[in-house]
Amino acid sequence: MVVIRLARVGSTHRPKYRVTVADSRRAATGKYIEVVGSYNPMASGKDPGLVMDMDKIKSWISKGAQPTKRVQSLMKKASGAQ
């Protein structure tokens, strides 16, 4: 099954995440099919905290990809911010 989930990429105590489309059998930080966004929970100043390509995400969902609960909440946040 294909899932849309977060993959952590930041350094220690400075988390950053990529919103990735990946096979559910792969490790969370392993190989992915495509990066469809990014999330920085510690964003400050002009740095954008949440960037998501909603067109690509909707395309993957139409193909059967399942977003995680956290990604679903971020999608709501991203669509409400626009």
C-alpha positions in Angstrom: 0.0 0.0 0.0 1.2 3.5 -0.8 1.1 6.0 2.1 1.7 9.8 2.5 3.7 10.3 5.7 6.3 12.4 7.4 10.0 11.6 7.2 12.3 13.3 9.7 15.3 15.1 8.3 16.5 17.7 10.9 19.4 17.6 13.3 19.2 16.8 17.0 16.7 19.0 18.8 15.9 20.8 15.5 13.3 18.7 13.7 12.3 19.2 10.1 10.1 16.8 8.1 9.5 16.0 4.5 6.0 15.0 3.4 6.7 11.9 1.3 4.8 9.4 -0.7 6.2 5.9 0.0 5.5 2.2 0.1 4.2 1.4 3.6 6.7 -1.5 3.9 9.7 0.8 3.7 11.2 2.5 6.7 9.9 5.9 7.5 13.2 7.6 6.5 14.0 5.1 3.8 13.3 5.2 0.1 10.3 7.2 -1.1 8.5 7.7 -4.3 8.1 11.5 -4.2 8.4 14.4 -1.9 5.2 16.5 -1.9 5.9 19.0 0.9 7.9 20.0 4.0 7.0 20.8 7.6 9.2 22.8 10.0 7.5 22.8 13.5 10.2 25.3 14.8 9.8 27.8 12.0 10.5 31.4 12.9 10.5 34.7 11.1 10.1 34.6 7.3 10.8 30.8 7.2 7.7 29.0 6.0 6.6 26.4 8.5 4.4 24.3 6.2 4.7 23.9 2.4 2.6 21.3 0.7 1.8 20.7 -3.0 -1.9 20.0 -2.6 -2.4 19.2 -6.3 0.2 16.3 -6.1 -1.3 15.1 -2.8 -4.8 15.0 -4.2 -3.5 13.2 -7.3 -1.8 10.5 -5.1 -4.9 10.2 -2.9 -7.0 9.6 -6.1 -4.6 6.8 -7.0 -5.2 5.1 -3.7 -2.5 6.5 -1.4 -3.5 6.8 2.3 -2.4 9.8 4.3 -1.5 9.3 8.0 -3.5 11.1 10.6 -0.7 13.7 11.2 -0.5 14.4 7.4 -4.4 14.8 7.3 -4.2 17.4 10.0 -1.4 19.2 8.2 -3.5 19.1 5.0 -6.3 20.8 6.8 -4.0 23.4 8.2 -2.4 24.1 4.7 -5.8 24.4 3.0 -7.1 26.7 5.6 -4.0 29.0 5.4 -4.5 29.7 1.7 
